[in-house]
Amino acid sequence: MAVLLEEAVAQLRELIEAGATRIAIQAPPGSGKTTVLDALAVALAGSRRVVRIALPEADDAALVALVDAAIQLGFASPDLLDRVVPRHEPARVSWSEKLAAVREALACTGSDVLVLVDDPRFQAASGPESELFTRRAVEVTETLLRASAGTIVLAGSRIPDGVAEHASFRLPLVLDPVQAQADDATGRLDGGPLRALSPVVQQVLRALRAAGVDVGHARPPQLRLDSLVERELGRVFHEDVELRRTVARLAVLRVPFAPELLERAGLASLGERSRNVAALLLHTLDDGACTVPAALAREIRALLSDDLAAEAHRFAAVYHRDRHERARQREDVAAAIREELEEIYHLTRIGDAAALLARSLQFVEQYDALGKSLSQKALGAPREQEESLRRDAVRAYERAIEHDRKDAYAHHYIGYNLDLLGSEPERVEREYVAARDLDPGHPWHHGRYIGFLVTRAWMDEAREAWERALGDLADTGGPLQPAIYEDLHAQIARLLLARSELDFAADVLEDVPGEVRAMPWWRALYQLQVCLEEDRDERLVFPPAVSLDDRWDGPHLVAAVQDLDKVQRWRPGRVMGRDARGVLLRVAQRLAHAAEPTLSTLHVDLRALREEWHAQPAWLAVGTFVELNEYPDGTKMLKTWDRRSSSFDAIPYLPKLFPAPDRYIRRAFA
C-alpha cells in the first residue's frame, strides 16, 4: 500500500483545519516522511507560521533542534536566539535555561503556528556515552510537545501510542506514479501483485540501472535498502573510486546544499555515466537545493572506510567554515550559528581536537561530544595513539567543566579515560566521586567507581560504594530495569570473580531479582561463581564450559552417540597432582539420579594409567579435567577435556572483562 504526495498533504491539511493538535506520521526510514513534511510546509506557508525542526542522527541532535527552534520562533520572542546562544560565553548558559527560553516562546505563539518535527526522540538510550545526548534530544521533543497552541506534526520511525493522532494514510510515498509503476515491476513476485517500494529504494534502483547493474530479477530481501546499498551500490563504488569519493562527500552533509557544491565535490570530473549515477542518488528540493536522503546517506556512510569518511568530513567542515565566514561578514547571526554547528559536528566526527580546543565552543555538549568522539577513536588504537587520544578527550571534558562544573558526564569521562590508561588514580577517584554525587541515579556512575576500587584492591571502600549504589538507585523510585542490572551488577560481579572476591561477587549476584536471573549473563556469572568456589575448595571436577544443568548428563567424551549406552560407569575428575610414580585424581560419583555426588581421591600409577586406562601421562598436567569411563567387558578409558573447555573464560555468554584488571600494574612497570 502506498500514497501519493498530494494525497498525503491533503489529508494532513484536512486534519489540521479540523483542529487536530498533534498528528503522527510513522513509517520506516526511507518511506518519504521528510518529503511529506517539506511539502506540507510549502503548502501551508501562506496561511500558517511554520516551524520546521529536524533532529539529526548525531550527538548534537538536541543542539541543532534547539538552535533551529530559537531561530524560527523569533517571531514570538525576538530575543530568543540571544537567550539560547548569547554572544558572550554562551556555554555558561545552562541547558535548562535554554529549554525554558524555547518553552516560553512557544507559549507566546498563536493558534496558527504549525510545528513540524522530523525524527523526534522519546526514550533515552542505556549507558552514559549515548544517554546524555539522547536525553537532551528527548527533552527538546518534550518541550516542543508542550506547545500550548497550534498544531505539531511528528514524523518518525517509532512514535509511542497516545502521543499523537496517527495520520490516516500509510507510507511509502509515491512521488511519480508512472516512474513508480516501472520501478515496482522489480517487486513483482512470480507474477503476483506489485510490491510498493519506498521512494529511496526506487531512487537507488534507478541509480543502479544507470550504472549498468541488472536489477530486473531482484527479489526480497534483495530489495531492502541496506541490501541494495551494501551489495550492489557498494560494488559500483568499489569499481569507481572517484564516484565513491564524490558521493561520500555529499552523503556526510546533513543539510541541503546548493547545486554549485556538486562541482566542488568532484562531480564535474566524473565520466558521464558516473555523473548520472551520482545525480540519481540526490534529491532536489522545491527551492533547488540538493540533498542525499537521510536513510540512503546513512547506508552509504556505513560503506566508507575510516580514511574516506575522515576525508569526507574534512571536506564538509571546510564547506561549512566558508559559509560561516560569509554569514558572519554579512552579519547574519542565525546563519552563522547554524553553519558553525555543522562545521563543529564534522570536526568532531574526525576528532580534530587541535582545531576545536583552540576555539571557544558555544555549548558545553559540544565539548562533551568531542570527548566522546576521541574516546571512541582510542578503542583499539595502538598504545601511544590511545594515550594521546584519551589525553585529548580529558582536555575536552575539562573545557566542558570550565563552563559547567555540574557536568556529571564530563567528570565521569575524565575519570574513565584516565582509569583506562591506568593513570592518576587519585584524580580518577575524585572525578568518579564527583560524577556519582552530581548524578547518583545513574548506574554507570556507581559501577565504574566500584570497579576502580576493586581494581585497586580497596575492598572495604568498594563494599561501602556498593551499599551506597543500592541506596541511591533505590531512591530513584520504582523497580530497576533489567538493563541496569546488566550495566551494574554484571560488570561488578565479573570483575570481583576475576579478582577471586567470591563472597562479594555472590552478594552482588544475589541482589539480582529472580525474573532477571534467566538472562544469559546472570546464568554465566553464576556458573563462574560456582566453578571458582569449587576450585577454591578442590571440588571442581567438571570443566567450566559444561553448564551446571548438564553436568551429570554424561558421559560427555564418548565420541559416538551409539556408544553412550555401552558405558557401564563414568566419573568426572581432575588431576590434582602428579609425580614420577603416577597421578592423583579428584573424582566424583553420583549413585542415583537425584543423589548428592560424593568426592574421593584416586591415585593411579603409571603402569595402570597406560595399561588399564589407555592414557598417556603426558596428557595429564595438573588441573586437567578428565572423564573415567568403564565398560561391561572390563575395559577402562580415561579421556581428557580440551584446553579451551577447561578455561574459566569458556563459559558461554560470560560478560567481557573490561578494562583489564592489571592496567595499573602494567603502567607502573612500563
Beta strands, then each sheet from edge to edge (+ up, - down):
strand 1: 3-4
strand 2: 22-26
strand 3: 49-54
strand 4: 113-118
strand 5: 151-156
strand 6: 165-166
strand 7: 173-174
strand 8: 283-284
strand 9: 290-291
strand 10: 569-578
strand 11: 582-589
strand 12: 598-605
strand 13: 625-630
strand 14: 636-640
sheet 1: 1+ 7+
sheet 2: 3+ 4+ 5+ 2+ 6+
sheet 3: 8+ 9-
sheet 4: 12+ 11- 10+ 13- 14+
end
